[in-house]
């Protein structure tokens, strides 16, 4: 069973370090990332998400971005990404 990580509504500078620690504490596990409440996605938190997806792909674990909000999808599009970029860590 995958571990669930629920993203905060705001993912800005102050949220990056705690988010990184949450991903580090779930190393070696499949994870689902609930992005349904995200209203703001900053560059640093995006980098944390991409790194977590890549780490999971490299270790053979799953990373699934689940139910991204419209704001999350819009922010990803702004950065030239889609939800699919996180499947298997292919970002």
Helices and strands as residue ranges (DSSP letters): E 3-6, E 10-11, H 13-25, E 31-34, E 40-41, H 43-59, E 63-66, H 70-78, G 83-89
